[in-house]
Structure formats: C-alpha cells, structure tokens
Amino acid sequence: MSLAVAKSNLEMSLRIEVIDFKKRPTCPSCKNPMTICSHSTPSKVIGLGGSYYTKYREYSCSNHRCPKFNSGKYRASNSWRIDRHKYDLKVESKITRLRFKEKKTYLEIKETLQNLYNIKISQRTIGNIISRYEIACKLDQERENSSKRKKTNEIFVSIDTMSPIKGEEKHIVAMDNYTNRTLLVETVKSENTENHIEFQRKLKKRISRNNTKLLGFMSDDHIAQRKAIKFVWGDKVKHCRCLFHFEKRIMLEPFKLNRKLKTKAKAQIRKIHYVYYFRQDKLTKIKDSPISDYLFEIIKDLVLLQTWKNKRNDTKLESIDFYERLIDIKDLLIELKEFTLTTPESSYKKEKRMLHILLRDINQILNDYHDDFKTLQRIKSYQNDLRLIFEAHTESSQEGFKKLLNYTEMLEEKLKSGKISSKEEQKYIEALYTFVYDRGKSLFHYRDIKNASNTNNAQETKFKSIKHNIKRTQGSTVGGRYLQRHAKYQLYVDPNATRDKIYQILLNADYKAINEIMKEDRKKYKRKLSKIKNEKQWSERIAHLKDKIRKI
C-alpha cells in the first residue's frame, strides 16, 4: 500500500473539519477568483464530543499576468479553535461559563469536564483560558461603544475605588449607570489627587473619542475625586454625591453608639445567671411546672438575643430594635409576676426566685442604656425626616435643597439653644450642617439628569459580587491577592453572558495583545525574592552589580 493511500484511509477513519471560505475568494490585485493550491496538515483538537482534526484549504492566484501570482497562500479564519490552542472554542466557552455563571473552582471545572465529556485538562490550563477570556472581555468593551450607548449617545458615570488589599494597589473604576458597563479601570498605588486627575483625563479622552455626551458624575464624597472632577471637567458637568455615602459621613458617631449599646448589652445578657447556665447545658426544668416552662422560653429568647450581631454601616440602627425586644421581654415577665401574686405564697418558690433574678438583671440592662436608646431614637427620627426629603424624586433639585436647608437650620438652632446634651447627637447635627452648607446641592443634582439614580449602589453591588465570587472560587486565604490581579479585568466580564456571546468574544479576540498583557502581568506580580532564591538569576544580579562598580 502506498503512503498516499494509507494517508487517505487514515483521514477517512478520522473526523476532519475543513476550514474554508463561504465563497471562493478573489485576488486582491487582479480580482480574479483564486484557485485551491494545497491543504494544510491536519491538526488535532479536543472538543466536547471528543478529539477531531482541522485542516485549512489554501488558495492562491493562478493568473500568470497578476503580480500576486503564486506569491502567497490565503486561508479562511478558523471558527473551530484558536491556532495552537489544544482545546476548541466550545470547550473554552464551557470552562468560562462554569467559572463565571456557575462559580466553580478550577478543581470543580476539571472534574466536571472529566465526568461529563471525558476531557483531561490541567488546572493551570483552565486558569490560562479564564485569564484570556477576562482580558478579551476588556478589549471587546474598549473596542467600540456598546449598542445601548449608541442608541442613547448619553452616559451618566459613577466613579468609585476598589481596594482588594489594604495599603496596596487600588483600582479606580468608571461605570455607566444606565447600562452598568465598565468604561475605564486604572490601577494606582495611592488615591491622591494627581492619580485621580490622570484618570479623569483618560476618561475624558475616551468619551470624546466615542462622541458620547456626558450628563454627569455620581461618586462618594472622596476629596481627591471632587478636586479631580472639578479640575478636568470644570463646573459645567454636574457632580452628584451618593446619598448612601452622605449618610455614612454624618452617621459616624451614631454608628459607634449603635455598636456600643448592642455589644455591651449582649455582654450583660450573657452574664445573667440563668442564661449562663442554660448555655452551659446545666439548667434543669422544674417538673410539672408551667411557670418553669414559660421561664425557659424567655431564657431561650435571651440566649438568641445575645447572638444578634452588629452590622457594618447600620443605617437602620438595629440597636433600637434590640433594646425594644428587651422591653417586650421585661413586660412579659412583669405580667407573669402579677399572675404569681395571685397564687399561694408557698407555691412556685423556685420559679418566683428565678423570675425575680431575671427581672432584676433585665431592668438593670435597660436602665444602663436608656439614655443611649433615647439618643438613637431621636437620631433615627431625624434620619426618617431626611429620607422623606430625599425620596420626593418628582420635586425639582432647588425645591429639594431648600427643604434640606430649612431642616438643617432647624436642627442647628436646636443645637445652639443648648437643648441637646448627647455628644453623639451633637456630632451628628454638626456633621449634617457642615456637609449641607458646603456641598448639599450636589445631593439633588441627580434630579436634573434624566433617569439618574441618587446612589452608586449598582457599582458597589458589582464590586461585592466580584469579591464574593472570588472568595467562593479561590478561598479567603488567596482571594485578596487574586482579586488584586484580576479585578481590573473581571469588572468587564458579564457573568450572565450567553454561550453564543462567550463564543464570539473568544473567537474575535486579539490573542497577540492578550498574550502581551498576560506576559506584562506575570512580570509585574512576579515575586521579587525569586531573583535572590534562584541561582541563575542571582549570578546575573552579581555580574550586573560588579559591572556597575567598574563604571563608577
């Protein structure tokens, strides 16, 4: 059997996908149809249905008079896989979907591919595929305006900073509030005014290049952001302040009081004799005693109450609810005490003693924190009044600011008259009028912008979603470091992208640019100690330093 026949028989037994043009190509020089000149060697590729081969049908110009005659071979683009990649695009799409849609770890992805498709793949390869997809998403969004933005041709930009590891690099992020698409991400070492100005200049350049109209900014109240936006954009562009961050700024002292009340009250509940013994499983019921059973129910509620955790930035001031639950328990115990007074003096002696101790200790807790409770109640009433002002979205910005100003002046007058003795309440009012008099108008600028929100919560939610996904897939130990390296790309990834969308992003990606970015990232985050630990690198370092001595 000849070699050609053997090769032909082998090809017949294998699945081979021929990559060809839909229509016969024409020569770019003479415009005549090109002819098939050869076929490339079949190249093995692994797909979801098993291994197969791809080969190119190659064309060249056969016109003897054409300057391009037999000068080169033309191939169609490969829609099955990326050249020199071991796995086809369907496998790579499946991996990225398992990662971002189903939030699986590298090991879980590896096991899924092994169990469902009998595909063997290393975790390192999975990581490289995911990294390429993240960068491809960034390049895809940077290439052109989204179709949504083309229709509206207007954007309302929210600016915020993501800090994966405290004290290390941060990511300044600009996002379109209308489409929730990331516009620009810049990694900086510090959040100073110069870095923010440079970021705003890049953003301005990108927006002007896309012929897009900027309606305004939404940001938290970071001073460097304020200065940078004013410096680059001037006073013509409206800068809206996030209502949530405004609340955080004026509620610093109430937050501390809120935590203090709950934390200290819980500590005292844990010290109640019967609560302590119940938690140690040493408390026993009195047989055939309905009062003992009732008191056990109360103790269970107290045990549950002391597990109520503090929330960060608790604008609802849950310590008020916590205190009110204690009041409800006290009222129940008083009602039970009134019932026991109607019973003979000799009966329920142990239960009456237990009831007396519980009432005494709960009353002590309520008395200790009564003033704090009243202070928090007053602050919450101020917050509710402010919320009514801010929630009147149909009113004009001028009318809204006027109401806020009047309310602030009323509280300031109350403070100056000496009617407020609580330090936390005083600090709250001082923070409120300082903010309102300085930049209170910016809290209502969103009303002058069509369909604008009064917070940048959409951006904060996106940040949290990425953090939770990375914590789930990478673990909390290395999650922060992974987030620091990948957040600037993952902010561009749509976790709900369809299979077809993922396939198109991978197919149309610029892999030369992607490989360059990955190479630069590896250099940037390479451990600096390796040049001392590695013998070869250390020898090169010594030679470099010796050479430097000679040049001095």
N, C-alpha and C positions, 0 to 999 in steps of 0.2 A: 504493500500500500504506500502510495506517495505521501510526502509531507503535506501537500496541499489538500489531498483527500482526507487525511487524518484530521487536519485543522478544520475542514468543513464539517466533518462528522462531530467533532467536539463542540463546535458552535451550535449545531442543531440540537445537541443534548442540553445546552445551557440556555438560560433566559438572557437574551441580549437586547438592550434597548438602543436603537439607533437614533442619534441626535442629529436632526436635520432641520432645514428651513421649511416653513409652511409653503412658501412659494420659491421657485428656483431663483436664486439671487442673480442680479445683473452686475456687470463690471462697472466700477465707479468711474472708469476712464472712457471706455468706448460704448457703454450702456448696452452691450450685447449680453444675452443670457450666458451664464458661466456653466461649465461642464464639470461632472464628477471626475476628480483626478485620483482619489485614493480614499481609503478608510483607515482610521487610527486603530492601534492595537486595543482590543477590548480591555477595559479596566474594571476590576472587581469593586463592588459597593455593597454595603449591608443595608437592607431595608426592613420594614416591619414584617413583610411577608417572607423574609429570607434573603439569601445572597443572590445577586444577579450582576450582570456586566453592562457597561455602557461603552459605546464607541461612536466616534464622530464621522459623519460623511463630509468629506473635504472637497471644496470646489476651487477651481482656478479658471482664469480667462484663456480660451483656446483660439482667440483671434490673433493670427500671426502679425497683423498690422498694428495691434494695440501695444502701447508702451508697457502695459501691465501683463503682457503675455507670459504665462508661467512664472510670474515674479513672486508669487506667494500663494498660500492656501487660506481659504476662508472657511470658517466653522460657524455653526449656529450656537447660540448660548445654551448652556446645559441647564435645563429646568428640573433635572432629577437630583443633582447634587452639586456642591461647590467643588471645583477641581482640587485634587489632592486631599479631599476630606474622605475619611474611611466610611462614614455613615451618610445616608442620603438625607434630603431635606425633611422628609416625613418623620424620620427618627429624631432629628434635631428639633423639629416643631413639637413633637411629643414630649421631649425632655423639657423644653421651656414651658410648655403648658402644665406639666406635672409640677414644675417648680413654682410658677407664679400663680396659677389658678388653684391647684390642689395643695400648695405649700408643703411639698415633700422635701426631705433631706436628700443629700447625694446618695446615701446608702439606700434609702427607700426607693429612689428613682432606679438605681441599679437593680434592686430586687424585683421591681415592677417589670422592667424590660426583660429580665431573665425569666420570670414566671409567665408573662403573657406572650412574649414574642421570641423567647429563647435567644435573646441578644446578649452577648457578653461584652461588657464595657467597663472601663475603669472609672473610679470617682474623679480622677484628675481630668479625664476627657470630658466628663459631664460638666465639671467646673469651667473648662475652657469654652464649651458650647454655650453655657449660660452667660459667661462674660462677654463672648462675641455678640450674643443677642442683645444684652444690655446696651453695649456701645452702639450696635446697629439701630436700636430704638432712638438713641440720642441723635445720631447722624440723620436718621429718617425725619425726625421732627425739625431739625435745624435746616434741612434742605429747602423746604418751602413752607408757606403759610398753610395751616390746615384748611380744609374746605369750609369748616364752620366760620373761621375768621375771614375767609374770602367773601362769604355772604354778608357778614355784618360789617367787616372792614373797621371794626372798633374793638378796643380791648380796655378792660379795667384790671389793672395789675395789682396783685398783692405781693408784698415783699416780706420775707422772714428769713431767719437764720437757723440752720440745723447744726447742733453741736454733738456729734457722736460720742466723743471722749472729752471730758472736762479738761481745759487747759491746752488742748491740742487743736489741730486744724478744724475750721468750721466751713460750712457750705452756705453761701448766700444764695437764696433761691427767689426767682421771679416767676409768678404763675398767673395765667389769665383766669380771672374769676368767672368769666362767662362760660368757658369751655373746660376749665380745670386742667388745662395743658401747661406743662412746664415750658417757659420761654428761655430761661437762662439760668445756669448754675455755675458759680465760681467758688473755688476752694481758696480760702485765705488763712493766714496764720493768726491774725487778730482782727477783731471787728472795729477797727479805728475808722475815722472819717475819710482818710485817704483811700483806703480799700473800698469803702462804700461809694466814694466819688468815681473811682475807676470802674466799679461795677455798673453804676448808672450811665456812664459814658458808653460802655459796651452795649447796654440795653437800648440806649437811645439810637445808637448806630444800627442795631438790628431792626428796631421798629421802623426807622426811617427807610431802611433798605426794602422793607416789606410793604411800604406805602400804607401803613396802618395808622389809624388815628387813636392816640392815647387819651382816654377820657379822664383818668385819674389814678391815684395810688391808694391802696389800703395797706396799712402796716401797723405794727405795735409801736409803742412810744419810745423807741430807741433813739437816743440823741444823735448818734452818728448817722443814722438813716435820715432823720429830719434835716440835718445840715446838708447831706449829700443830695437829697432830692431838691432842696431849695437852690443849691449851688448849680446843679446841672440843668434843671428844668425851669427854675425861676418861680414866680408867684402865679403864673397863668394856669399851670396844671394843678388841679385840686388834690390835696393830700389828706385823705380821710384817716382818722385814728380808729383802731379796733376797739369796740365797746367792751369786749371781754378783758383786754389788757388795761383799759381805763379802770375797770372795776378792781382788777388785781392791784393797780397802783394805789388807789385810795383806800383799799381794804387791808393794807399790810398789818396795821395794829389790831383791827378786829380779828384777823386770821389767827394772830398769836393768842389772843384772849379765847377764841373759839377752841383752839387746841388745848390750851391750859385747863379750861373748865372740864372738858371731857376726860383728859388724861388724869388729872388729879382726882376727879370724882370716881373714875373707874378704879384707881388705886385704893380709895377708901372703901368701895364696894367689896373689893377682894379681901379686905381686912375684916369685914363683918364675920363674926364668929361662925354662924351657920353656913354662910356662903363658902367660907374657907373649908369647913369640914365636908360640905357637900362635894366640893371639887376634889377632895382627897378620898371620896367614897367612904367616909367614916360616919356620915349622918344617917341615923335609922329612924324610920317612922314609928309612931305610937300606934299599936294595933287597934283596929275598930274605932278610930277617932277621925271623924270627918274634918275637924278643925286642923288636925295634924296634916291630913291630906291636902287641905287648902293651903296651909303654910308652905308645904313642899312645892306646890305650884308657883307660889310667889317667889320662893328661893330659886327655882329653875329660871324664872324670868330675870331675876337679878344676875344670875350666872351668865345668861345670854346677853344682858345689857352690858356687862363688863367686857364683852368681846367686840363691841361696836368700835370699829377702827376710825381713826382720823383720816379725812380726805384732804389731799393737797388742793389749795386754792378753793376751799369750800365756800362758794358764794351763797349757798343756801343756809349757812350757819347751822349745821345739824346739831350742834350742842344745845340749841334751844329745844329741839325735839327730844333730845336725850334727857334734859332736865325735866321736861313735861311728862316723860314716861315715869320718872321717879315720883313726881307729884301724883300721878294716877295710882301708882303702887301704894303710896302713903295713904291716899283716900280709901283704897280697898282695905288696908289694914285698920284704919280708923273705924270703918263700917263693921269690920269683924270684931273689933274691940267693943263696940256698942252692943253687938249681939252677945258677947261673953258676959257683959254686965248683967244680963237678964238670967243667966244660968246660976245655979247654986255655987257658993264660994268654994266649996270643997272639990268641985268637979273641974276638969281641964287645967289642973295646976301647972303641969309642964308646958302645955300649949300656951297658957297665958304668959308664962315666963318668956317663952320663945317670941311671942307676939310683942311683948314689951321691949325686948332687946332689938328686934327688927325695927320697930317704930322709932326707938331712941336713935339708932345709928343712921337711919334714913333721914330723920329730921335734922340730925347734925350735918349731914352732907348738904341738904337743901339750904340750911342756914348759912353754911360756909360760902356757898357760891350764889346766893340770892342776888347780890349786887351785880355780879358778873352777868347773870342771866338777864336782869333788867336792862343792863347796858347793851347786851347783844340784841335784845328785843327792840330797843329804840333804834339801833343801827339798822336792823332789818326793816323797820318801818320806813326809814329814810331811803333804803335801797328799793323798796316797793314803790315809793313815790317817784323816784328817779326812773324806775322801769316804765311807769306809765307815761312819762315824758318821752322816753326813747322809743316806746312802741307805737307812738302816734305817727306812723310812717306816711300818712296822707298829708300831714301838715308840712308847710314849707320849712326849709332849713332855718330861715330867720325867725319864724314863729317858735320853732323848737328850741333854738338857742335862747330866745327871750325868756321862755318858761324856765329853762335850766338856770339862767342867770338870776331870775327872781327867787327861785327856790334856794339857790346858794346864798344869796344875800340875806334871806330869812334865817338860815342856819347860822350864818356868820354873826348876825345881830344877836341871836340867842347865845352864841359863844361869848361875845363881848360883854353881854349883860351879866355874866357870871352864873347863869342858871345850870351850866353843865360842869359837874365835878369829876366825872370819869375821865381818866387820862386817855383811854382808847377812843372814846367818843370825841374828845378834843382833837386828837391827832387825825381822826377820820375827817372831821369838818375842815381842818387846816389843809389837808391833802386835797380835799374836794375843791375848795375855793382857789387854791394855788393853781390847780390844773385848769379849772374853768376860766379864770381870768386870763391865763396865759394862752391857752390853745383850745378852749372849749368849743369854738366854732367848728373846728375840724371834726368833731363828733357827729355833726349834722351835714357835712359836705356830701355824704352818700345820697342824700335826698335830691340833690341837683343832678345826679347821674342816673340814667335810665337802667332799671333792673339791678341796681347795685345793692350789695349786702352791707350791713353795718359791722361785720366782723371778718377776720381772715380765718375763720374756723375750718373752711374747706381745706386750706393749706395745712393747718395744724393736724387735721384728721388724716391727710395724706402722709404726713411725717410719721404719725403714730402707727398707721397701717404698715408702713415700711419697717419701722422698728420692731413691731410685733411679729411680722413675717420672718425677719432675720433672726429674732430671738427663738422663734419656733424651729427654723431650719438649721441654724448654726449653733444654737445654745447660748446661754448667757455669758459663758466664760470668754468666748472669742467673738461674740456678737457685736460688741462695740467696735472692735478693730475691723471686722468685716464691713460693718456699716460705714465706717470712715472711708474705706476704699471704694465701696460700691454705691453709696447713696447718690453720688453725683450722676450716676448712670441710671439707677433704679427709679429715680424721680421721673424719668421719661417713659418708663415701662407702664403699659396698660395691663393690669393683671387679668382683666376680663376680655382681652383680645381674642377673636375667633381663630380657629385653626387656619383658615384661609389668610387672615391678616398676618399671623405669625409667619406663615409660609412665604408670603410676599415680601415681608421685611427681610427675612433671611436670604431670599433669592436675589433681591435688588441691592443688598448691602455692598458697600465698598470695602472688601476684605483687606486690601492693601493698607488703607487708612486704619482699619480696625487693628490689624497686626502691629502697626506702628504705635498706636495708642497703648495697646497691651504691653508692648516692649518698654515704653516710657514709664508706665505704671510699675512694672516689675523693678526697674532701676530705682524709681523714686522710693518705693517701700521696701527695698532690699535692706536687710539688717546690716547696720554699719559695722557691727562686731565681726562679721564674716571676713572682712579684709585682714583682720588680725588672727582669727582662728585658722583660716585657710592658708596652708603653707606656701602655695604658689603665689597667691595674692600678697602675702606678707613679704616674700622675696622681692616681688616687683615694687612694693612700697619702700623697702630698704634701699633698693637700687635707685629709686626716684629721689629719696632723701639725700643719699650720698652724692648724686648728681647735682642736687640743689646746693650742697655745701661748696662744691667746686666753683659754682657760679657766683657765690657771694663775694 
